[in-house]
Amino acid sequence: MLIRYFAAARAAAGTDTETLPLDAPITRHQVEALLVRAHHQPPPGQPPLAQVLARSSFLLDGVACPDPATVLTDMSVLDVLPPFSGG
C-alpha cells in the first residue's frame, strides 16, 4: 500500500511517501502501529510520528477514514493529514 505524508507527518516520518507491502488485509490501526515501529526515531527537531498520528486525520483512497478498524489492502492509498494552521 502507499502511504502519503503531509506537513508535520512528513517531517516526523522523514519522507513524503513510502510503500508498505501487505500480505493480507489489515486495519488502519495496525498500519499505524507498523509505521510507528518503522519510524521510531524522528529526524532531529521533529515530534515522534506516534504523536503526530494521534492528532491526524486520514484519507483512504481519497475518502475520509475516521475509523481505525477500517480494513486496508495492498492496493490502498492512505494519506496522513495532521492538523493544519494550529487546528
C-alpha positions as CSV (number, residue, x, y, z in Angstrom):
1,M,0.0,0.0,0.0
2,L,1.1,3.6,-0.5
3,I,1.4,5.9,2.5
4,R,1.5,9.7,1.7
5,Y,2.6,12.0,4.5
6,F,1.7,15.7,4.6
7,A,3.1,18.7,6.7
8,A,4.1,17.6,10.2
9,A,3.6,13.9,9.4
10,R,6.1,14.3,6.5
11,A,8.6,15.9,8.9
12,A,8.1,13.3,11.6
13,A,8.4,10.4,9.1
14,G,11.3,12.0,7.3
15,T,9.7,11.2,3.9
16,D,6.8,12.3,1.6
17,T,5.7,8.7,0.7
18,E,6.5,5.1,1.4
19,T,5.3,1.8,0.2
20,L,4.2,-0.7,2.8
21,P,3.9,-4.2,1.3
22,L,0.9,-6.1,2.8
23,D,0.5,-9.9,2.5
24,A,-3.1,-9.7,3.8
25,P,-5.6,-7.0,4.6
26,I,-5.0,-5.2,7.9
27,T,-6.7,-2.4,9.8
28,R,-5.7,1.2,9.8
29,H,-4.8,0.9,13.4
30,Q,-2.4,-2.0,12.6
31,V,-0.8,0.1,9.8
32,E,-0.3,3.0,12.2
33,A,1.5,0.6,14.6
34,L,3.8,-0.6,11.8
35,L,4.6,3.0,10.8
36,V,5.4,3.9,14.4
37,R,7.8,1.0,14.7
38,A,9.4,1.8,11.3
39,H,9.8,5.5,12.3
40,H,10.6,5.2,16.0
41,Q,13.3,7.8,15.8
42,P,12.2,11.1,14.4
43,P,14.5,13.4,12.5
44,P,16.2,16.0,14.8
45,G,13.8,18.6,16.0
46,Q,10.7,16.8,14.9
47,P,8.0,15.2,17.1
48,P,7.7,11.4,17.1
49,L,5.5,10.0,14.4
50,A,3.2,8.3,17.0
51,Q,2.4,11.8,18.5
52,V,1.6,13.2,15.0
53,L,-0.6,10.1,14.1
54,A,-2.6,10.5,17.2
55,R,-3.7,14.0,16.1
56,S,-4.0,13.3,12.4
57,S,-6.9,12.7,10.1
58,F,-6.7,10.0,7.4
59,L,-7.9,9.6,3.8
60,L,-8.3,6.1,2.4
61,D,-8.3,6.2,-1.4
62,G,-9.3,9.9,-1.2
63,V,-12.2,9.4,1.2
64,A,-12.2,10.3,4.9
65,C,-11.2,7.3,7.1
66,P,-12.1,8.1,10.7
67,D,-12.4,4.5,11.9
68,P,-9.1,2.9,12.9
69,A,-10.8,-0.5,12.4
70,T,-11.2,0.1,8.7
71,V,-9.5,-2.6,6.6
72,L,-6.8,-1.7,4.2
73,T,-5.3,-3.8,1.4
74,D,-2.0,-3.8,-0.6
75,M,-3.7,-1.6,-3.2
76,S,-4.9,1.1,-0.7
77,V,-3.6,4.7,-0.6
78,L,-3.5,6.2,2.9
79,D,-3.0,9.9,3.3
80,V,-1.9,11.1,6.7
81,L,-3.1,14.7,7.4
82,P,-2.0,16.3,10.6
83,P,-3.9,19.4,11.8
84,F,-3.1,22.4,9.7
85,S,-2.8,26.0,10.9
86,G,-2.8,25.0,14.5
87,G,-6.2,23.2,14.2
